[in-house]
Structures are given as structure tokens and as C-alpha cells.
Amino acid sequence: AAGATEWPVEVSIAEAALVAPSTVIPSNVPAGYAVVLADGVYTVVKGATGVATADALAAALAADQESISVILTADMDLTATEMHVAAGKNVVVDLGGQTVTVKALDPIKNLGTMTLKNGKVVSENSEATRRCVYNYGTMTIDNVEFVQAYDEKGAAINNAGIMTINNATVNAAYYSVWAENADSETIINGGTFTSTNNIEKENGFAYAIRVSEGKLTINGANVSG
């Protein structure tokens, strides 16, 4: 209907089905929708703001509103504080099947309430990129693959708050998960957590999961290293 802002059906288009000069133009969808390309399929997603660059992600999360939902529509590099969630905010970041590469110290940090889901986060092999995620608030991780590359210190996931990790796959050169802070709570539901660092170094051994302080609950995960 003219002027309608609701789409009555879900839309998915296989990239391989497009015949030149046909193309998908993400900017043409109505406000409140996003077009995501993952695994060769374009899908229209309702209820999230699509972001294709790190700058757009940072701007979306800095918006003056308490509840924010974004979905990545392209792979991106994080080089500063692009995925920081401030205290008092409730944020959902759907990775949309994309890959985020960590190229700075703690570009993914939560001080509020955050959900991170559906994609992959990898870190470069350097001390400056030794952590993928740092949580001080309340955070849920759903269906995310992490690769942490630096083998002298650090962790793929650092938790000093309240965190629930559902069906994650974590391959770490140091800690896959490091829980700290006496008031922290880490709940792991399923998934695979691996540390490949089994050689004693200056900082000692790394374990797949380390709990310095706080409470840890593991429900049915595979843990090795």
C-alpha cells in the first residue's frame, strides 16, 4: 500500500540468483529494517538498524536512547571504541553472520546491558589486541565464535560482571574465558572452549577457563586446555 512502512512477508534472496544488472540496494528498505548478506543470501531483518562500517556502529551505539538494536551488514575492523556500551543502556548487537576483527585494546566493552550474537570475533596477534570482549555490566553472548591469537596474556572473553554465554565456540591462545571480580557471575550453557597454550611462560600457564574471583556455572560445555 502507498506509504506503508510494514513489510507483510519475510524476504530472502540468494545472491547467486541475481542476474546482472539486478542488484540489492540495502538503503532502499524502510526505517526499522536492514538487509544482511550472509552465506550467500540477502535477508531483510526487522527491528534493527543496519550498520556497514565501524563508524556507523559507533554512531548507532552512541545514540541518545536507552534501548538500541543494530545488525552488522558487513565484516568490519574495530580500531578504537566502536562497540562500547555505556552504563544505563540496553543494547543488542547482532553480528549478522559477519566477522569482526579486533585491532585495538577492548573495542568491545560493556558497562550496561548487552547482547552479542550470531557471528564471529577474531583478534590480531599482539599484546594490544589480547582481549576480544570485556564485560563490566550484564551481558549475554549467543552463538558467537571467538578466536583470540595472542599467547602471552589476555582472554577471548573477560568478565567482571554478570555474563551468560550460550553455544559459543572459543579458540584461544591464552584464556578462552577469564572471570574476575568477587561479585562476578559467569554462566556457560553449551559450546566449546579451548586454550592452546599448554607451555609454561613468564605469566604461567593459561587455562581454557580461569576464575580469579566470582561464581562460575557450566552446563554441558566442552572444555579443553
Secondary structure as GFF3:
##gff-version 3
##sequence-region A 1 225
A	DSSP	beta_strand	12	14	.	.	.	ID=ss1
A	DSSP	three_ten_helix	15	17	.	.	.	ID=ss2
A	DSSP	three_ten_helix	26	28	.	.	.	ID=ss3
A	DSSP	beta_strand	33	38	.	.	.	ID=ss4
A	DSSP	beta_strand	41	46	.	.	.	ID=ss5
A	DSSP	beta_strand	49	51	.	.	.	ID=ss6
A	DSSP	alpha_helix	54	61	.	.	.	ID=ss7
A	DSSP	beta_strand	67	72	.	.	.	ID=ss8
A	DSSP	beta_strand	76	78	.	.	.	ID=ss9
A	DSSP	beta_strand	83	85	.	.	.	ID=ss10
A	DSSP	beta_strand	90	94	.	.	.	ID=ss11
A	DSSP	beta_strand	99	102	.	.	.	ID=ss12
A	DSSP	beta_strand	108	110	.	.	.	ID=ss13
A	DSSP	beta_strand	113	123	.	.	.	ID=ss14
A	DSSP	three_ten_helix	127	129	.	.	.	ID=ss15
A	DSSP	beta_strand	131	135	.	.	.	ID=ss16
A	DSSP	beta_strand	138	148	.	.	.	ID=ss17
A	DSSP	beta_strand	155	159	.	.	.	ID=ss18
A	DSSP	beta_strand	162	166	.	.	.	ID=ss19
A	DSSP	beta_strand	169	172	.	.	.	ID=ss20
A	DSSP	beta_strand	175	179	.	.	.	ID=ss21
A	DSSP	beta_strand	185	189	.	.	.	ID=ss22
A	DSSP	beta_strand	192	195	.	.	.	ID=ss23
A	DSSP	beta_strand	209	211	.	.	.	ID=ss24
A	DSSP	beta_strand	215	219	.	.	.	ID=ss25
A	DSSP	beta_strand	222	224	.	.	.	ID=ss26
###
